[in-house]
Structure formats: structure tokens, C-alpha cells
């Protein structure tokens, strides 16, 4: 009886030792204990879609269990380059991902010059989630950014004591052209022009600050600002050139 009991305790001790060694080896290898038991969540980068202004990573959970919040990491380099990847940033997916579900993770990525770029996306880069397959956590894709045209828009209108301060943003590339900006004040419901400004150089990824003098009244006033009124600049978006604000 005593001998059987000793054997049982010996077996339990061996199991505990094996589990301890396994956990410690995992910690030594990754710097963190894993969050999930084997065979549950399995996150993978299913696809990468590249546009001039953003990266869309499709993350799919091919496992049998949901995964709580996780982080997706974004990198880039010139296509064909052997240099190290440049880290762009990360996005934390707070909602997590259910079993056999996918989610689009969008990362802003403004390309302002024509070039060939390669993008890499990694999910769980620090390897803190124990998955059935640890080899499907990253994917890369390439894109050729051809001509990058400007995209001018009115970002802000701020009323000051004797002027109107306006922010004009070019979120695109350059172009050998000029852009005319016109300022209007509504009088009895009709917009009346009171100032004109010419942007002489279209600078990539640039913000222009323009201060237009105005005679203010004691009442609030509706201001309308239009950029590229003469349509001199060929833009990627021609529908965002007008902004109205009450000051």
C-alpha cells in the first residue's frame, strides 16, 4: 500500500517537473509566458492590400477559439532591397477575433513620390500568443506607386479679431502648377468674395497657412473657402476643395 502510494507521488512529481521545464523553456525562448493553450486561436495574415494612402491587412483566426486583443505590426522597404525593414507603426485590435473570423486592420500610409515599395505585416510579432501554427504570422506584398498627384483640401477655418486663418493641406504629391484660393463671406445668404490668395508652389505633404484680412461684425459670420478655383491642379480628389465654417 505504501509502495503504491509512493509510486503515484513519484509519477505526479515527474509530470510537474516536465511541465515546469516546458514552461521555463518557453519563457526563456520568448521572454514571456504564452497566453493561450495549444490548439486554440491561430492568427494569420491572410492578405495585404496596398493603396497610395493606406495599408489594409486582413487578419484571420483559423483556430477553434476566439482570441482577445492583439497587435499588428507594419514595416516597409524599397522593393527588391536586401536592407532591413523600416518599422512604420502598429495597430492594437482591441475587439479581438472570433474563431474562423477575419478583420481588416487599416494603417495610414501616405506615399507622396512615385516608387516601388514592399510592405510586411506581422501579427503577434512578440510571440506572446501560443498558436497551433507559428509560421503564418507574417506576410509581405509589393506595389508600384506611379504618378502621385496632389490632393488639396481646406482643413480649417478660424476666425480672429481682424482676419480669417485658413489651413490648406496637400496630402498628395507635387505638380508644376499654381492653385488659387478664394475667400467668401455670406451677406444676406449670398457669398461675396473678400480675398484671393495664390499658392505658387505645390509642395508634397504640406500644409499652407493663409491669413485673410476681414472686417468683422458683431454677429457670427459664415465663411466659405475654395481652393483651386480655376482647376489648374489635377488632383486625386476633386470633391474636397470647399469648406464652410461659421466664425
C-alpha positions in Angstrom: 0.0 0.0 0.0 2.7 2.4 1.0 4.7 1.4 -2.1 1.8 2.1 -4.4 1.3 5.5 -2.9 4.9 6.3 -3.3 4.8 5.3 -7.0 1.8 7.6 -7.5 3.5 10.6 -5.9 6.6 9.9 -8.0 4.6 10.0 -11.2 2.9 13.3 -10.1 6.4 14.7 -9.3 7.7 13.7 -12.8 4.7 15.3 -14.5 5.2 18.6 -12.5 8.9 18.7 -13.4 8.2 18.1 -17.1 5.6 20.9 -17.1 7.9 23.3 -15.2 10.7 22.7 -17.7 8.4 23.2 -20.7 7.1 26.5 -19.3 10.5 27.7 -18.3 11.9 26.9 -21.8 9.1 28.8 -23.4 9.8 31.8 -21.2 13.5 31.7 -21.9 12.8 31.5 -25.6 10.3 34.3 -26.0 10.7 36.4 -22.8 7.0 35.9 -21.9 4.7 33.0 -21.0 2.2 32.2 -23.7 -1.4 33.3 -23.3 -3.4 30.5 -24.9 -3.2 26.7 -24.6 -2.1 24.8 -27.7 -4.8 24.2 -30.4 -6.9 27.3 -29.7 -6.5 30.6 -31.5 -4.4 30.7 -34.7 -3.9 34.2 -36.1 -2.5 34.6 -39.6 -2.0 37.4 -42.1 -4.4 36.3 -44.9 -3.8 39.2 -47.3 -2.3 42.6 -47.7 -3.9 45.3 -49.8 -1.9 48.3 -50.7 -3.0 51.7 -51.9 -1.4 55.1 -52.1 -2.7 56.3 -48.8 -3.2 53.1 -46.7 -2.3 49.5 -46.0 -5.1 47.0 -45.3 -4.1 43.8 -43.5 -6.6 41.0 -43.5 -6.1 39.0 -40.2 -7.8 35.7 -40.0 -8.2 33.4 -37.0 -8.2 29.8 -38.3 -8.2 28.4 -34.8 -11.1 26.9 -32.8 -11.2 29.5 -30.1 -11.6 33.3 -30.0 -8.5 35.5 -29.3 -8.7 38.6 -27.2 -6.9 41.8 -28.1 -3.7 41.5 -30.2 -1.3 43.8 -32.1 -0.5 44.0 -35.8 2.9 45.5 -36.9 3.7 47.2 -40.2 7.0 47.5 -42.0 8.3 48.7 -45.4 11.3 49.0 -47.6 12.1 49.5 -51.3 11.1 46.6 -53.5 14.0 44.2 -54.1 16.1 45.7 -51.3 18.1 43.5 -49.0 18.2 46.2 -46.3 16.4 45.8 -43.0 12.7 46.6 -42.8 11.7 50.0 -41.6 9.1 49.9 -38.8 6.1 52.0 -39.7 3.9 51.5 -36.6 1.4 49.2 -35.0 -2.3 48.8 -34.5 -3.9 47.1 -31.5 -7.1 45.2 -32.3 -9.0 45.7 -29.0 -12.0 43.8 -30.1 -10.1 40.6 -30.6 -11.1 38.0 -33.2 -13.5 35.0 -33.0 -12.8 31.6 -34.3 -12.8 31.4 -38.2 -13.4 35.1 -38.4 -11.4 37.8 -40.2 -10.9 41.5 -39.6 -9.4 44.3 -41.8 -6.8 46.3 -40.0 -6.1 49.6 -41.8 -2.9 51.6 -41.4 -2.4 55.1 -42.8 0.5 55.1 -45.3 0.9 58.2 -47.4 3.1 57.7 -50.5 4.0 61.1 -52.0 6.5 60.1 -54.7 6.5 57.5 -57.4 8.4 54.4 -56.3 8.3 50.7 -55.8 7.6 49.7 -52.2 7.4 46.4 -50.3 5.3 46.1 -47.2 5.4 43.5 -44.5 2.7 42.8 -41.9 3.3 40.8 -38.8 0.6 39.7 -36.2 1.8 38.8 -32.7 5.4 39.8 -33.6 6.5 39.4 -30.0 5.1 35.9 -30.0 3.1 36.1 -26.8 0.2 34.0 -28.1 0.6 30.3 -28.2 -0.8 29.1 -31.6 -1.1 25.9 -33.5 1.0 27.3 -36.3 3.6 30.0 -35.6 4.8 30.2 -39.2 1.8 32.1 -40.7 2.0 35.3 -38.7 3.7 37.4 -41.3 3.2 38.2 -45.0 4.5 40.8 -47.5 3.3 42.4 -50.6 4.7 44.9 -53.2 3.2 47.8 -55.0 4.3 50.2 -57.7 3.3 53.8 -56.8 3.1 55.5 -60.2 2.4 59.2 -60.6 1.4 60.7 -57.3 -0.8 63.7 -58.0 -1.7 66.4 -55.4 -4.8 66.4 -53.3 -5.6 69.9 -52.0 -8.3 70.5 -49.4 -9.4 73.1 -46.9 -8.6 71.7 -43.5 -9.6 74.5 -41.1 -11.2 78.0 -40.9 -10.6 80.0 -37.7 -11.9 83.5 -37.1 -9.6 86.0 -35.5 -10.0 89.7 -34.4 -9.5 91.1 -37.9 -8.7 88.2 -40.1 -9.6 84.6 -41.0 -6.9 82.0 -40.7 -7.2 79.0 -43.0 -5.2 75.8 -43.3 -4.9 74.3 -46.8 -3.4 70.7 -46.9 -1.8 68.9 -49.8 -1.9 65.2 -48.9 -0.5 64.1 -52.3 2.5 64.8 -54.5 3.8 67.7 -56.4 2.8 69.3 -59.7 4.1 72.2 -61.8 1.1 74.4 -61.3 -0.5 77.1 -59.2 -3.7 77.0 -57.1 -5.9 79.9 -56.5 -7.7 80.1 -53.1 -10.8 82.4 -52.8 -12.5 83.5 -49.6 -16.2 84.4 -49.4 -18.4 85.9 -46.7 -22.2 85.3 -46.8 -24.2 88.5 -46.8 -28.0 88.1 -46.8 -27.5 84.5 -47.8 -25.2 85.3 -50.8 -21.5 84.5 -50.8 -19.4 87.6 -51.5 -15.7 87.3 -52.3 -13.4 89.3 -50.0 -9.9 87.9 -50.5 -7.9 85.9 -53.0 -4.6 84.0 -52.5 -2.4 82.2 -54.9 -0.4 79.1 -53.9 2.7 79.4 -56.2 4.3 76.0 -55.5 2.5 72.7 -54.9 4.6 71.1 -52.2 4.1 67.3 -51.4 2.6 66.5 -48.0 2.5 70.1 -47.0 0.2 72.4 -45.0 -0.3 76.1 -46.1 -1.5 78.6 -43.5 -3.2 81.7 -45.0 -4.4 84.7 -43.1 -7.1 86.7 -44.9 -7.9 90.2 -43.6 -11.6 90.8 -42.9 -13.8 93.4 -41.3 -15.6 91.5 -38.6 -19.1 92.3 -37.5 -20.6 91.7 -34.0 -22.6 88.8 -35.3 -21.3 85.4 -36.3 -20.5 85.1 -39.9 -20.5 82.1 -42.4 -17.2 81.9 -44.3 -16.7 79.8 -47.4 -13.2 78.9 -48.7 -12.5 77.3 -52.1 -9.0 76.0 -53.1 -8.0 75.6 -56.8 -11.0 77.6 -58.0 -9.5 77.8 -61.6 -9.0 74.0 -61.7 -5.3 74.4 -62.6 -4.2 71.4 -60.5 -5.0 67.8 -61.4 -5.9 66.2 -58.1 -6.7 62.7 -56.9 -9.9 64.0 -55.3 -11.7 67.0 -56.8 -14.6 66.8 -54.4 -13.0 68.2 -51.2 -11.9 71.7 -52.3 -14.6 73.6 -50.5 -15.2 74.2 -46.8 -17.7 76.4 -44.9 -17.5 77.4 -41.3 -19.3 79.9 -39.0 -16.9 82.2 -37.2 
